[in-house]
Amino acid sequence: MSSVNQNEMAKQVSALNISGTSKSSSAHPAKYNKKYEVPAALIVSPYFDGVTNNVHKRPMPWEGFFNAGLITEEEMITFRSLQQSKRNFKDYPIETRKCTNLVLGLLVKLHRIEVIQYLLVLLDDLVENQDTAIEECFSNFESHDDYIGLMACKVIIKLLNSQNSSDFSFDFTNLFVYFEQKLDSTDPSISDVVIQLIQSVLSINGSRKFIYHNSPSCLEKMVLILKDTVLSPNQHGLKVSVAQTQKYDITPTLVKIARSTLKEKVIRVMIFTIKNMFDLSLESNLPSIVVSGVQSCLIALSSRKIQDTDLSEVISDLSQKLSEKLEKETTWDEYMNELKSGMLSWSQVHSSDAFWKMNYEKFNQEDHLGLKILSELISDSNNDPLIIAVACHDLGQYIKHYPNGKVILTKLGAKAHLMRLMTHPDDKVRYEALTSVQEFMVNAWKNQQIDPIY
C-alpha cells in the first residue's frame, strides 16, 4: 500500500484477539456477515477476478526459494502440498490451518510482487475456507502494486469481521487513508473494487461513525462518484454506505437514479435509502425529500410492474406517508422546505404576489432564519447561478413588501453581497441583484428603527 504506514496497520491487526478460540461469545469467526448474509468481503470485479485467477495458475519456484535459504525443506513440501490439494480438491484440507502463520512469515521474507500476490491469494483462501482467523497479519509490508494492496485490504476486512460484535473497536485510519488514495485512481476497475471494499468494511461496528467523523474526504469522494451517476452494476452498494446523512445532499441523485434505471436491485437501494431518511430523520431530510421530487418519483415507480414485492410495498407505503405529510403543509412550509434544501428554482411560489403579501412577516420569525439562509445562498460563489438568482429575487421581494427589512439585510451582509453580484458573470444573477438593490434605494430617506438582531 503506497504512502500508507502499513507497519502500523499490521500492529493494529496483530493486536486483535484473532485465534481459533474467541474470548467473546458474541465475536464469532464468520465466513459470512450474518447481518447482510453476504460474504464478509465480497468483490465482484472482472479486473480483480482476472488477476486472482492468473495468480492461482501461476507456478511458484518453491525449490528456488529453498535453495536460496528463504524457506526450509519442510516449508517447501508444505507449499507444494497446498498447491496439489487445491488442484485435486478445489479446496484446502483442514490440516492446512497451521499454514497461516507460515504464509505470514513469508510475507516478511519475500518481496517479489508475484510472490506476494500468490501469498495473499493463498491467505485469502485459507481464511475463506476455514472459518478461522489468525494471530498476526502484515508486517513490514509495502507495495506499489494495486492488486496487492486491494487483496491485503480484503483479507484484513475478513479478519475484522471474524471479531465483529457490538463492543468491537478498531482504528480504521490506515484502511480509509488507503481507500481515499485509491478512489483517485484513473483506472475505474480500481475505484470499483475500492467501493466494494468500503461497503464490506462498513458492516463492522464503529466503521460508519469513523468514516463520517474521521474520514470526511473519503466520504466526499464517494459522494462525487455517486453524483456522477456513472455506475457499474456493483457500485449501487455505495449508496448504502453514504446516504444516511443530509450533509451531502444526495437525495436528488437518488431520485434521478431510481427514475432512470430499470434494474430493480438498484431501485431497491435508492428507495430503501430514502425510506430510512424519512423514518429516521424526517425533520432534517424532509426539505430535500420534498424539493427533489420524491413523491412524483414514487408515483411513477408505482405504475411499473415491479416483481420485488417488498419493494412494491415500500413504494406504496412511503408514497402514502409522504402524501399525508404534504397535505398538512402550507405554502409557507413548502417554501421553507425548498429554502432549507438549498435547491431553489423558479417554482410558482417565488413569483406569487399573494404569497409575499401573506408571508413577508414570517421572514422575521425564528431569529430571521429565512433571511439568513437566503443571505448564505447569495454569499456562496460556488452555488448554481440559478440558486443565486432566485435568492436575490426573494430578498428583493421581502424588501418590497417590508421596507423596514433593509436594516436587517444590511446587518446580515446581504446588501453588500447583492451589490457585489451586480457584476456576476451570469446575466440573470446580475438582473435579479440589480432589481433587489433598487428596492434598497426606494424610499431610502426612511430610517425607521426595528427590533435589533441578536
ZAVEXTOR-664606 format. One record per residue (C-alpha): x, y, z; residue in one letter. Coordinates in nm, 2 decimals. Layout:
% ZAVEXTOR-664606
ROVO	X	Y	Z	A
...
END
This chain:
% ZAVEXTOR-664606
ROVO	0.00	0.00	0.00	M
ROVO	0.18	0.31	-0.12	S
ROVO	0.20	0.61	0.11	S
ROVO	0.03	0.42	0.39	V
ROVO	0.20	0.32	0.72	N
ROVO	0.14	-0.04	0.68	Q
ROVO	0.36	-0.15	0.96	N
ROVO	0.12	0.04	1.19	E
ROVO	-0.17	-0.13	1.02	M
ROVO	0.00	-0.47	1.09	A
ROVO	0.04	-0.38	1.46	K
ROVO	-0.33	-0.29	1.49	Q
ROVO	-0.45	-0.61	1.32	V
ROVO	-0.20	-0.81	1.52	S
ROVO	-0.34	-0.67	1.84	A
ROVO	-0.68	-0.82	1.77	L
ROVO	-0.78	-1.13	1.96	N
ROVO	-0.77	-1.34	1.64	I
ROVO	-0.73	-1.70	1.72	S
ROVO	-0.92	-2.02	1.68	G
ROVO	-1.10	-1.97	2.01	T
ROVO	-1.26	-1.63	2.07	S
ROVO	-1.26	-1.47	2.41	K
ROVO	-1.61	-1.33	2.35	S
ROVO	-1.91	-1.54	2.28	S
ROVO	-2.05	-1.26	2.07	S
ROVO	-1.74	-1.24	1.85	A
ROVO	-1.78	-1.54	1.62	H
ROVO	-1.54	-1.62	1.34	P
ROVO	-1.78	-1.60	1.04	A
ROVO	-1.74	-1.67	0.68	K
ROVO	-2.04	-1.47	0.61	Y
ROVO	-2.16	-1.14	0.76	N
ROVO	-2.47	-1.26	0.95	K
ROVO	-2.65	-0.92	0.92	K
ROVO	-2.64	-0.90	0.54	Y
ROVO	-2.60	-1.27	0.46	E
ROVO	-2.32	-1.20	0.21	V
ROVO	-1.95	-1.28	0.22	P
ROVO	-1.77	-1.06	0.47	A
ROVO	-1.55	-0.91	0.19	A
ROVO	-1.74	-0.96	-0.13	L
ROVO	-1.58	-0.82	-0.45	I
ROVO	-1.73	-0.87	-0.79	V
ROVO	-1.49	-0.73	-1.05	S
ROVO	-1.36	-0.87	-1.38	P
ROVO	-1.03	-0.70	-1.31	Y
ROVO	-0.99	-0.84	-0.96	F
ROVO	-1.11	-1.19	-1.05	D
ROVO	-0.89	-1.20	-1.36	G
ROVO	-0.57	-1.12	-1.16	V
ROVO	-0.67	-1.37	-0.89	T
ROVO	-0.73	-1.65	-1.14	N
ROVO	-0.39	-1.58	-1.31	N
ROVO	-0.22	-1.59	-0.97	V
ROVO	-0.39	-1.92	-0.89	H
ROVO	-0.25	-2.07	-1.21	K
ROVO	0.10	-1.92	-1.17	R
ROVO	0.36	-2.18	-1.06	P
ROVO	0.58	-2.08	-0.77	M
ROVO	0.95	-2.16	-0.76	P
ROVO	0.94	-2.31	-0.41	W
ROVO	1.26	-2.51	-0.48	E
ROVO	1.44	-2.20	-0.58	G
ROVO	1.33	-2.03	-0.26	F
ROVO	1.46	-2.33	-0.06	F
ROVO	1.79	-2.33	-0.25	N
ROVO	1.82	-1.96	-0.17	A
ROVO	1.77	-2.03	0.20	G
ROVO	1.44	-1.83	0.22	L
ROVO	1.23	-2.13	0.32	I
ROVO	1.30	-2.47	0.48	T
ROVO	1.26	-2.80	0.32	E
ROVO	0.96	-2.87	0.53	E
ROVO	0.80	-2.54	0.42	E
ROVO	0.87	-2.62	0.06	M
ROVO	0.70	-2.95	0.09	I
ROVO	0.40	-2.78	0.27	T
ROVO	0.35	-2.53	-0.01	F
ROVO	0.38	-2.79	-0.28	R
ROVO	0.11	-2.99	-0.09	S
ROVO	-0.11	-2.69	-0.07	L
ROVO	-0.09	-2.64	-0.45	Q
ROVO	-0.16	-3.00	-0.51	Q
ROVO	-0.46	-3.00	-0.27	S
ROVO	-0.61	-2.70	-0.45	K
ROVO	-0.58	-2.87	-0.79	R
ROVO	-0.72	-3.20	-0.67	N
ROVO	-0.99	-3.10	-0.43	F
ROVO	-1.05	-2.73	-0.53	K
ROVO	-1.03	-2.65	-0.16	D
ROVO	-0.77	-2.67	0.12	Y
ROVO	-0.79	-2.96	0.38	P
ROVO	-0.84	-2.88	0.74	I
ROVO	-0.49	-2.98	0.82	E
ROVO	-0.36	-2.66	0.64	T
ROVO	-0.49	-2.44	0.92	R
ROVO	-0.14	-2.42	1.06	K
ROVO	-0.01	-2.28	0.74	C
ROVO	-0.15	-1.93	0.80	T
ROVO	0.14	-1.83	1.03	N
ROVO	0.38	-1.98	0.77	L
ROVO	0.23	-1.76	0.50	V
ROVO	0.26	-1.45	0.72	L
ROVO	0.62	-1.53	0.79	G
ROVO	0.70	-1.55	0.42	L
ROVO	0.52	-1.21	0.36	L
ROVO	0.80	-1.06	0.57	V
ROVO	1.08	-1.25	0.40	K
ROVO	0.98	-1.24	0.03	L
ROVO	0.95	-0.91	-0.17	H
ROVO	0.88	-1.01	-0.53	R
ROVO	0.54	-0.88	-0.64	I
ROVO	0.42	-1.20	-0.80	E
ROVO	0.52	-1.40	-0.49	V
ROVO	0.34	-1.16	-0.25	I
ROVO	0.03	-1.17	-0.48	Q
ROVO	0.03	-1.55	-0.45	Y
ROVO	0.08	-1.55	-0.07	L
ROVO	-0.21	-1.30	-0.03	L
ROVO	-0.44	-1.51	-0.25	V
ROVO	-0.34	-1.82	-0.06	L
ROVO	-0.41	-1.64	0.28	L
ROVO	-0.74	-1.52	0.15	D
ROVO	-0.83	-1.87	0.05	D
ROVO	-0.73	-2.01	0.39	L
ROVO	-0.94	-1.76	0.58	V
ROVO	-1.23	-1.81	0.35	E
ROVO	-1.23	-2.19	0.37	N
ROVO	-1.15	-2.24	0.73	Q
ROVO	-1.38	-2.00	0.92	D
ROVO	-1.09	-1.91	1.13	T
ROVO	-0.88	-1.61	1.19	A
ROVO	-0.50	-1.57	1.26	I
ROVO	-0.28	-1.43	1.53	E
ROVO	-0.09	-1.19	1.31	E
ROVO	-0.12	-1.00	0.99	C
ROVO	0.11	-0.80	0.77	F
ROVO	0.45	-0.69	0.89	S
ROVO	0.70	-0.48	0.70	N
ROVO	0.46	-0.50	0.41	F
ROVO	0.48	-0.23	0.14	E
ROVO	0.40	-0.24	-0.23	S
ROVO	0.31	-0.01	-0.52	H
ROVO	0.11	-0.29	-0.68	D
ROVO	-0.26	-0.21	-0.67	D
ROVO	-0.37	-0.57	-0.66	Y
ROVO	-0.15	-0.65	-0.36	I
ROVO	-0.29	-0.35	-0.17	G
ROVO	-0.65	-0.44	-0.25	L
ROVO	-0.61	-0.81	-0.17	M
ROVO	-0.45	-0.71	0.16	A
ROVO	-0.75	-0.50	0.25	C
ROVO	-0.98	-0.78	0.16	K
ROVO	-0.80	-1.02	0.40	V
ROVO	-0.79	-0.76	0.67	I
ROVO	-1.17	-0.70	0.64	I
ROVO	-1.23	-1.07	0.67	K
ROVO	-1.02	-1.08	0.99	L
ROVO	-1.21	-0.78	1.13	L
ROVO	-1.54	-0.94	1.05	N
ROVO	-1.44	-1.26	1.24	S
ROVO	-1.42	-1.05	1.56	Q
ROVO	-1.71	-0.81	1.48	N
ROVO	-1.95	-0.76	1.77	S
ROVO	-2.14	-0.48	1.95	S
ROVO	-1.84	-0.40	2.17	D
ROVO	-1.58	-0.44	1.90	F
ROVO	-1.34	-0.14	1.83	S
ROVO	-1.07	-0.08	1.58	F
ROVO	-0.87	0.22	1.45	D
ROVO	-0.97	0.23	1.08	F
ROVO	-0.74	0.52	0.99	T
ROVO	-0.50	0.34	0.77	N
ROVO	-0.77	0.15	0.58	L
ROVO	-0.96	0.46	0.49	F
ROVO	-0.64	0.66	0.41	V
ROVO	-0.56	0.39	0.16	Y
ROVO	-0.92	0.38	0.03	F
ROVO	-0.91	0.76	-0.02	E
ROVO	-0.59	0.74	-0.22	Q
ROVO	-0.73	0.46	-0.45	K
ROVO	-1.06	0.64	-0.51	L
ROVO	-0.85	0.89	-0.71	D
ROVO	-0.73	0.61	-0.94	S
ROVO	-0.77	0.68	-1.31	T
ROVO	-0.85	0.31	-1.36	D
ROVO	-1.22	0.26	-1.30	P
ROVO	-1.16	-0.11	-1.21	S
ROVO	-0.95	0.00	-0.91	I
ROVO	-1.21	0.25	-0.78	S
ROVO	-1.49	-0.01	-0.83	D
ROVO	-1.31	-0.26	-0.61	V
ROVO	-1.24	0.01	-0.35	V
ROVO	-1.61	0.10	-0.33	I
ROVO	-1.69	-0.27	-0.27	Q
ROVO	-1.43	-0.30	0.00	L
ROVO	-1.57	0.01	0.17	I
ROVO	-1.92	-0.14	0.15	Q
ROVO	-1.78	-0.45	0.32	S
ROVO	-1.59	-0.27	0.59	V
ROVO	-1.90	-0.05	0.68	L
ROVO	-2.07	-0.36	0.82	S
ROVO	-1.81	-0.37	1.10	I
ROVO	-1.90	-0.20	1.43	N
ROVO	-1.78	0.16	1.45	G
ROVO	-1.67	0.20	1.09	S
ROVO	-1.97	0.42	0.98	R
ROVO	-1.91	0.66	1.27	K
ROVO	-1.54	0.66	1.19	F
ROVO	-1.57	0.75	0.82	I
ROVO	-1.83	1.02	0.89	Y
ROVO	-1.62	1.19	1.17	H
ROVO	-1.26	1.10	1.08	N
ROVO	-1.25	1.05	0.71	S
ROVO	-1.48	1.31	0.55	P
ROVO	-1.27	1.35	0.24	S
ROVO	-1.31	0.97	0.16	C
ROVO	-1.68	1.01	0.20	L
ROVO	-1.69	1.32	-0.02	E
ROVO	-1.51	1.14	-0.29	K
ROVO	-1.77	0.86	-0.28	M
ROVO	-2.05	1.12	-0.30	V
ROVO	-1.89	1.27	-0.61	L
ROVO	-1.87	0.93	-0.77	I
ROVO	-2.24	0.88	-0.68	L
ROVO	-2.34	1.21	-0.82	K
ROVO	-2.17	1.14	-1.15	D
ROVO	-2.43	0.86	-1.18	T
ROVO	-2.20	0.66	-1.40	V
ROVO	-2.24	0.33	-1.21	L
ROVO	-2.11	-0.02	-1.27	S
ROVO	-2.36	-0.30	-1.18	P
ROVO	-2.19	-0.33	-0.84	N
ROVO	-2.15	0.03	-0.74	Q
ROVO	-2.50	0.06	-0.62	H
ROVO	-2.36	-0.06	-0.29	G
ROVO	-2.21	0.28	-0.24	L
ROVO	-2.55	0.44	-0.18	K
ROVO	-2.60	0.22	0.13	V
ROVO	-2.27	0.35	0.27	S
ROVO	-2.32	0.72	0.24	V
ROVO	-2.69	0.81	0.20	A
ROVO	-2.79	0.81	0.57	Q
ROVO	-2.69	1.18	0.62	T
ROVO	-2.84	1.50	0.49	Q
ROVO	-2.49	1.67	0.49	K
ROVO	-2.40	1.56	0.14	Y
ROVO	-2.74	1.64	-0.02	D
ROVO	-2.76	1.33	-0.24	I
ROVO	-3.14	1.30	-0.24	T
ROVO	-3.18	1.45	-0.60	P
ROVO	-2.92	1.19	-0.72	T
ROVO	-3.11	0.90	-0.55	L
ROVO	-3.43	1.02	-0.72	V
ROVO	-3.26	1.06	-1.06	K
ROVO	-3.11	0.71	-1.05	I
ROVO	-3.44	0.55	-0.92	A
ROVO	-3.63	0.71	-1.21	R
ROVO	-3.38	0.63	-1.49	S
ROVO	-3.28	0.27	-1.41	T
ROVO	-3.47	-0.04	-1.49	L
ROVO	-3.28	-0.27	-1.25	K
ROVO	-3.50	-0.34	-0.95	E
ROVO	-3.20	-0.41	-0.72	K
ROVO	-3.07	-0.06	-0.79	V
ROVO	-3.42	0.09	-0.74	I
ROVO	-3.45	-0.10	-0.42	R
ROVO	-3.13	0.05	-0.28	V
ROVO	-3.25	0.40	-0.38	M
ROVO	-3.60	0.37	-0.23	I
ROVO	-3.50	0.20	0.09	F
ROVO	-3.24	0.46	0.15	T
ROVO	-3.50	0.74	0.11	I
ROVO	-3.73	0.54	0.34	K
ROVO	-3.46	0.53	0.60	N
ROVO	-3.41	0.91	0.57	M
ROVO	-3.78	0.96	0.60	F
ROVO	-3.82	0.72	0.90	D
ROVO	-3.51	0.80	1.10	L
ROVO	-3.46	1.17	1.05	S
ROVO	-3.77	1.33	0.89	L
ROVO	-3.73	1.68	1.02	E
ROVO	-3.38	1.73	0.87	S
ROVO	-3.44	1.53	0.55	N
ROVO	-3.80	1.65	0.46	L
ROVO	-3.69	1.97	0.28	P
ROVO	-3.47	1.77	0.04	S
ROVO	-3.72	1.49	0.00	I
ROVO	-4.00	1.74	-0.10	V
ROVO	-3.79	1.95	-0.33	V
ROVO	-3.62	1.66	-0.50	S
ROVO	-3.95	1.52	-0.63	G
ROVO	-3.95	1.20	-0.43	V
ROVO	-4.33	1.19	-0.44	Q
ROVO	-4.36	1.21	-0.82	S
ROVO	-4.08	0.95	-0.84	C
ROVO	-4.28	0.71	-0.62	L
ROVO	-4.59	0.77	-0.82	I
ROVO	-4.40	0.69	-1.14	A
ROVO	-4.25	0.38	-0.99	L
ROVO	-4.59	0.25	-0.86	S
ROVO	-4.71	0.24	-1.22	S
ROVO	-4.44	-0.01	-1.32	R
ROVO	-4.48	-0.38	-1.29	K
ROVO	-4.22	-0.44	-1.01	I
ROVO	-4.15	-0.80	-0.94	Q
ROVO	-3.99	-0.74	-0.59	D
ROVO	-4.30	-0.75	-0.36	T
ROVO	-4.11	-0.59	-0.07	D
ROVO	-4.00	-0.30	-0.29	L
ROVO	-4.35	-0.26	-0.42	S
ROVO	-4.49	-0.24	-0.07	E
ROVO	-4.23	0.01	0.04	V
ROVO	-4.31	0.24	-0.26	I
ROVO	-4.68	0.23	-0.18	S
ROVO	-4.63	0.28	0.19	D
ROVO	-4.38	0.56	0.16	L
ROVO	-4.59	0.74	-0.10	S
ROVO	-4.89	0.73	0.13	Q
ROVO	-4.69	0.86	0.43	K
ROVO	-4.54	1.14	0.23	L
ROVO	-4.88	1.24	0.09	S
ROVO	-5.03	1.26	0.44	E
ROVO	-4.73	1.47	0.54	K
ROVO	-4.76	1.71	0.25	L
ROVO	-5.14	1.75	0.29	E
ROVO	-5.06	1.93	0.62	K
ROVO	-4.81	2.16	0.46	E
ROVO	-4.89	2.53	0.39	T
ROVO	-4.74	2.73	0.11	T
ROVO	-4.50	2.88	0.37	W
ROVO	-4.40	2.53	0.48	D
ROVO	-4.33	2.44	0.11	E
ROVO	-4.13	2.75	0.07	Y
ROVO	-3.92	2.68	0.38	M
ROVO	-3.86	2.32	0.27	N
ROVO	-3.72	2.45	-0.06	E
ROVO	-3.52	2.71	0.12	L
ROVO	-3.37	2.47	0.37	K
ROVO	-3.28	2.22	0.10	S
ROVO	-3.08	2.49	-0.08	G
ROVO	-3.22	2.38	-0.41	M
ROVO	-3.40	2.69	-0.52	L
ROVO	-3.58	2.71	-0.86	S
ROVO	-3.84	2.93	-1.03	W
ROVO	-4.13	2.75	-0.87	S
ROVO	-4.47	2.93	-0.86	Q
ROVO	-4.43	3.05	-0.50	V
ROVO	-4.15	3.29	-0.58	H
ROVO	-4.35	3.48	-0.84	S
ROVO	-4.68	3.48	-0.64	S
ROVO	-4.76	3.83	-0.52	D
ROVO	-5.02	3.68	-0.29	A
ROVO	-4.76	3.46	-0.13	F
ROVO	-4.54	3.76	-0.04	W
ROVO	-4.82	3.97	0.08	K
ROVO	-4.94	3.69	0.32	M
ROVO	-4.59	3.57	0.44	N
ROVO	-4.34	3.85	0.43	Y
ROVO	-4.36	3.90	0.81	E
ROVO	-4.28	3.53	0.86	K
ROVO	-3.92	3.60	0.74	F
ROVO	-3.87	3.78	1.07	N
ROVO	-3.96	3.47	1.27	Q
ROVO	-3.72	3.22	1.42	E
ROVO	-3.45	3.49	1.45	D
ROVO	-3.48	3.58	1.08	H
ROVO	-3.40	3.22	0.98	L
ROVO	-3.53	3.25	0.62	G
ROVO	-3.33	3.57	0.56	L
ROVO	-3.02	3.42	0.70	K
ROVO	-3.05	3.12	0.46	I
ROVO	-3.11	3.35	0.16	L
ROVO	-2.81	3.56	0.26	S
ROVO	-2.59	3.25	0.29	E
ROVO	-2.70	3.13	-0.05	L
ROVO	-2.60	3.45	-0.23	I
ROVO	-2.27	3.47	-0.05	S
ROVO	-2.15	3.13	-0.18	D
ROVO	-2.00	3.20	-0.52	S
ROVO	-1.98	2.82	-0.58	N
ROVO	-2.36	2.79	-0.59	N
ROVO	-2.55	2.73	-0.91	D
ROVO	-2.63	3.07	-1.07	P
ROVO	-3.00	2.97	-1.08	L
ROVO	-3.00	2.93	-0.70	I
ROVO	-2.82	3.27	-0.65	I
ROVO	-3.07	3.44	-0.89	A
ROVO	-3.37	3.31	-0.71	V
ROVO	-3.23	3.40	-0.37	A
ROVO	-3.16	3.76	-0.49	C
ROVO	-3.52	3.78	-0.62	H
ROVO	-3.66	3.67	-0.29	D
ROVO	-3.46	3.92	-0.10	L
ROVO	-3.59	4.19	-0.32	G
ROVO	-3.95	4.07	-0.27	Q
ROVO	-3.90	4.08	0.10	Y
ROVO	-3.78	4.44	0.09	I
ROVO	-4.06	4.54	-0.15	K
ROVO	-4.32	4.42	0.09	H
ROVO	-4.14	4.51	0.41	Y
ROVO	-3.92	4.82	0.36	P
ROVO	-3.81	4.81	0.73	N
ROVO	-3.63	4.49	0.64	G
ROVO	-3.35	4.69	0.48	K
ROVO	-3.18	4.73	0.81	V
ROVO	-3.20	4.36	0.88	I
ROVO	-3.05	4.26	0.55	L
ROVO	-2.77	4.53	0.58	T
ROVO	-2.67	4.38	0.92	K
ROVO	-2.68	4.03	0.78	L
ROVO	-2.44	4.14	0.50	G
ROVO	-2.70	4.07	0.23	A
ROVO	-2.69	4.42	0.09	K
ROVO	-2.31	4.40	0.03	A
ROVO	-2.35	4.06	-0.14	H
ROVO	-2.63	4.19	-0.36	L
ROVO	-2.41	4.49	-0.48	M
ROVO	-2.12	4.25	-0.55	R
ROVO	-2.35	4.03	-0.76	L
ROVO	-2.44	4.32	-0.99	M
ROVO	-2.11	4.23	-1.17	T
ROVO	-2.17	3.85	-1.17	H
ROVO	-2.09	3.66	-1.50	P
ROVO	-2.44	3.53	-1.52	D
ROVO	-2.68	3.78	-1.67	D
ROVO	-2.99	3.65	-1.48	K
ROVO	-2.80	3.69	-1.15	V
ROVO	-2.69	4.04	-1.24	R
ROVO	-3.05	4.13	-1.32	Y
ROVO	-3.20	4.00	-1.00	E
ROVO	-2.92	4.15	-0.79	A
ROVO	-2.98	4.49	-0.96	L
ROVO	-3.35	4.47	-0.91	T
ROVO	-3.31	4.39	-0.54	S
ROVO	-3.06	4.67	-0.49	V
ROVO	-3.31	4.91	-0.65	Q
ROVO	-3.56	4.81	-0.38	E
ROVO	-3.30	4.92	-0.13	F
ROVO	-3.28	5.26	-0.29	M
ROVO	-3.66	5.31	-0.29	V
ROVO	-3.77	5.54	-0.01	N
ROVO	-3.41	5.54	0.11	A
ROVO	-3.48	5.85	0.32	W
ROVO	-3.68	5.64	0.56	K
ROVO	-3.48	5.54	0.86	N
ROVO	-3.72	5.36	1.08	Q
ROVO	-3.59	5.16	1.37	Q
ROVO	-3.68	4.80	1.42	I
ROVO	-3.60	4.53	1.67	D
ROVO	-3.23	4.46	1.67	P
ROVO	-3.09	4.12	1.57	I
ROVO	-2.91	3.92	1.83	Y
END
